[in-house]
């Protein structure tokens, strides 16, 4: 199924897109995120897109169509997708090669959109009242004709977005038809077991990433909980020296694969109820090799998070606990003494986490989508 979600900012497209992705077992893609990612690149295309976005202008139709079609040619989207933020003009709708099955308009009043955006937790840099009003005006000017186009095609469904999340979701599913939902679920039943191993330097965002993946209903195992519990039970300070000493004691006893080995039973138990699990805090290369050897039927994905040093150090200082565990000395200890360097260098995915939480969440959605639908 190829589904398009349309609505002004704040209508709840992202919320419904993520819900529908799980229910229909097809990936959710926000085209707004695609362009924000491209705008960060130093390529001629990236510079051009950034210039257009910062000036409040729309990316030309031909270029938009080219980018979206190229993106949707990935194997991730071969069996369908939920598209958010495209097409935005009639020209885009007419030339869009991936012909859509259904277009869902989530409709809310302008005042409702402004109220929701003013009180939401995560804000983009361009979330000012004037900027939001301008985007609403552009939406009406360019997107209303798109709605008329799809209505004429017999593909448009309008949903009252002022209802509860569940009520909106129920209406969307009802508009798609139960048989379609059942077919999609059967077609996309996920069978392969997988481990997403989160790695990264201190302050890179591993815990934030783990918490978000947990909200996506993925079980998260913090492999270093054993060390923290040992330190707490012996009433020791959480200093760099103590952490290093305790970790080395475990490694002297169990080898450099200690954290993976000591969490083996928990991993096995978790796989009894889940197909994909997240391991937070994998460090040494030996831990990765242990997982590959002892879970031969499980696909191991290393997801590395990166952030600039200054940004990482600032994040560590703001922590309520262990705010002193940061700096170049610990970085060197992590890379060399704990042997983290190879796991970062060998990562299957690398996420740059220098920006907002919303940006991180979008990137995690993409990685999880690729793993789930691979």
Buried (B, 14 or more C-beta within 10 A) or exposed (E): BBBBBBBBBBBBBBBBBBBBBEBBBBBBBBBBBBBBBBBEEEEEBBEBBBEBBEEEEBBEBEBBBEBBEEBBEBEBBEBBBBBBBBBBBBBBBEBBEBEBEBBBBBBBEBEBBBEBBEEEEEEBEBBEEEBBEEBBEBBEEBBEBBBEBBBEEEBBBBBEBBBEEEEBBEBBBEEBEEEBBEEBEEEBEEEEBBBBBBBBBBBBBBBBBBEBBEEBEBBBBBBBBBBBEBBEEEEBEBEBEBBBEBBBEBBEEBBBBBBBBBBBEBBEEBBEEEBBBBBBBBBBBBBBBBBBEBBEEBBBBBBBBBBEEEBBBEBBEEBEEBEBBBBEEBBEBBBEBBBBBBBBEEBBBBBBBBBEBBBBBBBBBBBBBBBBBE
